[in-house]
Structures are given as structure tokens and as C-alpha cells.
Amino acid sequence: MAAEIISGRDLAQELRQQMKQKVTELNNQGVFPKLSVILVGDNPASKSYVNGKKKACKETGILSDVIEMNHDTTEANLLQQIEKLNEDPTVHGILVQLPLPEQIREQKVIDTISYTKDVDGFHPINIGRMMTGEDAFLPCTPYGIITMLKSKDISIAGKHAVVVGRSNIVGKPVGQLLLNENATVTYCHSKTKNLAQITKQADILIAAVGKVNAIRAEHIKDGAVVVDVGINRLEDGSLTGDVDFNEAKEKASFITPVPRGVGPMTITMLLENTIKAAKGLENS
């Protein structure tokens, strides 16, 4: 029996309709949620991502602006711009589009953004709060994954979750969020031996390695929930994930597609975090 598809696109549309109402309620209280995005350089992919975020903000009534800086801008100039936004009471969320030019230290940029405006959920304070289960801005892709699982009433507590990938953006935080939901979590990565032996134990399998067909039928237990975070562009220009979808769908109980899976949820959770920032982190 083929797996049920978890459509991130459909869920995102549903959640954004709810967000419109939240934004309207805040507007009626004199609060106008605003996201400021800083784009350094002219990377086409980054520009595309930023345009997608701007469009999503407009769709839900969130104010947004894009601050474009030259590719050769100095780290000091970028940090100065971030500090201005930190001090601007009309700006609730700050996002610096990654990757950054080599002259700029990514972690220094993340550290400079106020944790109360860190809607990407990367600041050490937010990561620490996530680790200890306190209120925080959660990293958007992992937050979206958990939201997708819950949308299908997929039980997480007591389940064995295997995360393939250990990036700071997806792998590590999604494992922590699954642990916070009382799953038993195993991390796999490029040094893991006998990968299939481990992944076949997974009730919930998260693939986040950025490699085409890294996960095939042999890696999946019958009835497992498979979440494909990978976005890989093929020679013909089409997108595919880390999971061999056609093989996996015959073994999994639920599966996310690529595209229209986790991707739309990442921007949606960014919007959710921006609304939360407008309410005030402690009061949301």
C-alpha cells in the first residue's frame, strides 16, 4: 500500500490563512508585525529565497523590507546595519540571508542579531532555550517538520526517530525537537557505519544530507514515517530530495514529497516566528 503524502504546500496554505487572522488581531491592537531581511551580494538562489519570503509576508499581512548590500561589503558594515535593526522598535524579526561572502563570519552575524528578533532561530540563546525546553524561536525547518507530523496526528512520544544529517540548521535541532516530544533519537552522518541497519529501526526517519537517493527502500522499515528535507537540483533543472521517492512510498506509511513538502513549511514557520516576535517572546 502506497504511503500517504504529507503535503507541506497544503498545510502551509492552511496555516497562512490562520496567520492572516492573527495579524489582523495584532493590527487592531496597534501592532504591525514586520520582518527585515538583509541580502548581501547577488546570489540568484538567495534572491529567489528572499523574494519568496517577501511574497509570503505580503500574503499574510506581515510588513517586510529587503536591505540589499554589495557583495564586497565589510563585516563591520553588516553588523552596523543589524544593530540599527535591533534598535528599531518597528522591526520585529531580522533575517540575514545565508550564505554570506567569505569576508563575513556567519556565526558573528548570528550572534549580533538580538535573540528577541532572531526569527530564524539560530541565536545561541534560542538554541539553548530549545535544548532545555523553554520558550524560544525555533529553527524554521525543524519547526515545520514537527508541525507536519502533528498535522497528521503522527505519534512521536516513545517512537524511535533516526535523523540522517547533523547540520546546525536542520539535523541537530530537529533531533532535539523530536527528543523534546519524547522520541528516542539516533543521529547518523557521513561517518556512520552500516547506515541501513540503523535507519531500518526508525519509526520516524528524517533525511537531511543533501545527496540524491541517499535513502532507498533498503533503508526504510515497513510502515515508517519518512520526512525528506533534501533539495537537490538535477541536470534537467528539476528538484528531487534525499529519498528515492518511488521506492520509499511503497514501504512508508507517510512520506513528504520534494518539492511541495518541507520547503513551504520553512517559510511558513518564519512567518509564525515573526508574529510571535511581534507579540513579544515571553507573552506569545
LUMTIDREN-273731 format. One record per residue (C-alpha): residue number from 1; residue in three letters; x, y, z. Coordinates in steps of 0.25 Angstrom, whole numbers. Layout:
<pts>
  seq  type   east  north     up
  NUM   ALA      X      Y      Z
...
</pts>
This chain:
<pts>
  seq  type   east  north     up
    1   MET      0      0      0
    2   ALA      6     14     -4
    3   ALA      9     24      7
    4   GLU      0     35     10
    5   ILE      6     48      5
    6   ILE      9     59     15
    7   SER      7     72      7
    8   GLY     15     84     12
    9   ARG      9     93      2
   10   ASP     -5     90      6
   11   LEU     -2     91     21
   12   ALA      5    104     19
   13   GLN     -7    110     12
   14   GLU    -16    106     23
   15   LEU     -7    111     34
   16   ARG     -5    124     26
   17   GLN    -20    127     26
   18   GLN    -19    126     41
   19   MET     -8    135     42
   20   LYS    -15    146     34
   21   GLN    -25    146     45
   22   LYS    -14    147     56
   23   VAL     -8    159     48
   24   THR    -22    165     47
   25   GLU    -24    164     62
   26   LEU    -10    170     65
   27   ASN    -13    181     55
   28   ASN    -25    184     63
   29   GLN    -17    186     75
   30   GLY     -7    195     68
   31   VAL      4    185     66
   32   PHE      9    183     51
   33   PRO     18    171     50
   34   LYS     30    174     42
   35   LEU     41    165     36
   36   SER     54    172     31
   37   VAL     63    163     22
   38   ILE     77    166     19
   39   LEU     83    161      6
   40   VAL     98    162      3
   41   GLY    102    160    -11
   42   ASP     94    156    -23
   43   ASN     94    141    -22
   44   PRO     82    137    -31
   45   ALA     77    126    -21
   46   SER     78    135    -10
   47   LYS     70    146    -17
   48   SER     59    135    -21
   49   TYR     58    131     -6
   50   VAL     57    145     -1
   51   ASN     46    148    -12
   52   GLY     39    136     -7
   53   LYS     39    141      7
   54   LYS     35    155      3
   55   LYS     23    149     -5
   56   ALA     19    141      7
   57   CYS     19    153     17
   58   LYS     10    161      7
   59   GLU      1    149      7
   60   THR     -1    149     22
   61   GLY     -1    164     24
   62   ILE     13    164     30
   63   LEU     21    176     27
   64   SER     34    174     21
   65   ASP     46    180     15
   66   VAL     59    176      8
   67   ILE     72    183     11
   68   GLU     82    179     -1
   69   MET     97    181      2
   70   ASN    108    179     -8
   71   HIS    116    166     -9
   72   ASP    129    173     -4
   73   THR    122    180      8
   74   THR    130    178     21
   75   GLU    126    170     33
   76   ALA    127    183     41
   77   ASN    117    190     31
   78   LEU    107    178     32
   79   LEU    108    177     47
   80   GLN    105    192     48
   81   GLN     93    190     39
   82   ILE     88    179     49
   83   GLU     90    187     61
   84   LYS     81    198     55
   85   LEU     70    188     53
   86   ASN     72    183     67
   87   GLU     69    197     72
   88   ASP     57    199     62
   89   PRO     44    197     70
   90   THR     36    195     57
   91   VAL     44    183     53
   92   HIS     41    170     60
   93   GLY     48    160     52
   94   ILE     62    161     46
   95   LEU     67    151     36
   96   VAL     81    151     29
   97   GLN     80    142     16
   98   LEU     91    131     16
   99   PRO    101    128     10
  100   LEU    110    140     13
  101   PRO    122    145      5
  102   GLU    135    139     11
  103   GLN    140    152     17
  104   ILE    128    151     27
  105   ARG    127    141     39
  106   GLU    114    135     39
  107   GLN    114    132     54
  108   LYS    117    146     57
  109   VAL    105    151     49
  110   ILE     96    141     56
  111   ASP    102    145     70
  112   THR     99    160     67
  113   ILE     84    159     64
  114   SER     76    161     76
  115   TYR     71    148     81
  116   THR     57    154     83
  117   LYS     57    157     67
  118   ASP     64    144     63
  119   VAL     53    139     55
  120   ASP     62    129     48
  121   GLY     64    122     62
  122   PHE     79    121     61
  123   HIS     84    130     72
  124   PRO     91    123     83
  125   ILE     81    127     93
  126   ASN     69    122     85
  127   ILE     77    109     83
  128   GLY     80    108     98
  129   ARG     65    110    101
  130   MET     61    100     91
  131   MET     71     90     97
  132   THR     65     92    111
  133   GLY     50     92    106
  134   GLU     48    107    109
  135   ASP     40    117    101
  136   ALA     49    121     88
  137   PHE     49    124     74
  138   LEU     51    110     68
  139   PRO     59    108     55
  140   CYS     49    109     44
  141   THR     51     96     36
  142   PRO     51     87     48
  143   TYR     39     94     54
  144   GLY     32     92     41
  145   ILE     35     77     41
  146   ILE     29     75     55
  147   THR     17     83     51
  148   MET     15     74     39
  149   LEU     16     61     47
  150   LYS      6     67     57
  151   SER     -4     71     46
  152   LYS     -5     56     42
  153   ASP     -7     52     57
  154   ILE      6     44     56
  155   SER     10     40     70
  156   ILE     24     44     73
  157   ALA     25     40     88
  158   GLY     32     27     90
  159   LYS     36     25     75
  160   HIS     50     23     70
  161   ALA     54     35     61
  162   VAL     66     34     53
  163   VAL     72     47     47
  164   VAL     82     45     35
  165   GLY     90     58     36
  166   ARG     95     67     46
  167   SER     95     81     41
  168   ASN     93     93     51
  169   ILE     81     97     43
  170   VAL     73     84     41
  171   GLY     79     71     46
  172   LYS     83     75     61
  173   PRO     71     84     64
  174   VAL     61     74     58
  175   GLY     67     63     67
  176   GLN     65     72     79
  177   LEU     51     75     76
  178   LEU     48     61     74
  179   LEU     54     58     87
  180   ASN     46     69     94
  181   GLU     34     62     88
  182   ASN     39     49     96
  183   ALA     44     41     84
  184   THR     57     33     85
  185   VAL     66     39     75
  186   THR     78     34     68
  187   TYR     87     43     59
  188   CYS     94     37     46
  189   HIS    104     44     38
  190   SER    116     42     28
  191   LYS    124     34     38
  192   THR    113     25     42
  193   LYS    115     10     38
  194   ASN    105      1     33
  195   LEU     95     12     31
  196   ALA     83      4     26
  197   GLN     84     -5     39
  198   ILE     81      7     47
  199   THR     71     14     38
  200   LYS     63      1     37
  201   GLN     60      3     52
  202   ALA     53     16     50
  203   ASP     39     19     53
  204   ILE     41     33     48
  205   LEU     53     35     38
  206   ILE     58     49     35
  207   ALA     67     50     23
  208   ALA     75     63     23
  209   VAL     88     60     16
  210   GLY     87     68      2
  211   LYS     90     55     -6
  212   VAL     81     50    -17
  213   ASN     75     36    -14
  214   ALA     83     35     -1
  215   ILE     71     28      5
  216   ARG     65     16     -3
  217   ALA     56      4      0
  218   GLU     67     -3      7
  219   HIS     68      8     18
  220   ILE     53      8     22
  221   LYS     45      0     31
  222   ASP     31     -4     27
  223   GLY     21      6     32
  224   ALA     32     16     35
  225   VAL     29     31     34
  226   VAL     39     37     24
  227   VAL     42     52     24
  228   ASP     51     57     13
  229   VAL     58     70     15
  230   GLY     67     70      3
  231   ILE     66     79     -8
  232   ASN     75     75    -20
  233   ARG     75     80    -34
  234   LEU     76     70    -45
  235   GLU     83     73    -59
  236   ASP     69     75    -65
  237   GLY     66     86    -55
  238   SER     56     78    -47
  239   LEU     57     77    -32
  240   THR     58     64    -24
  241   GLY     61     60    -10
  242   ASP     70     51     -2
  243   VAL     60     40     -2
  244   ASP     57     31    -14
  245   PHE     42     35    -14
  246   ASN     37     24    -23
  247   GLU     43     13    -15
  248   ALA     41     19     -1
  249   LYS     26     22     -4
  250   GLU     23      6     -5
  251   LYS     29      4      9
  252   ALA     26     16     17
  253   SER     12     19     24
  254   PHE     14     34     22
  255   ILE     24     42     13
  256   THR     27     56      9
  257   PRO     30     60     -5
  258   VAL     40     68    -12
  259   PRO     36     79    -16
  260   ARG     24     83     -8
  261   GLY     28     76      4
  262   VAL     37     82     15
  263   GLY     41     95      7
  264   PRO     27    102      8
  265   MET     27    100     23
  266   THR     40    106     25
  267   ILE     36    120     21
  268   THR     22    118     28
  269   MET     29    116     41
  270   LEU     38    128     39
  271   LEU     24    136     38
  272   GLU     20    129     51
  273   ASN     32    133     58
  274   THR     31    147     53
  275   ILE     17    148     58
  276   LYS     22    142     71
  277   ALA     33    153     72
  278   ALA     22    164     70
  279   LYS     14    159     81
  280   GLY     27    158     90
  281   LEU     35    145     92
  282   GLU     30    144    107
  283   ASN     16    147    104
  284   SER     13    139     92
</pts>
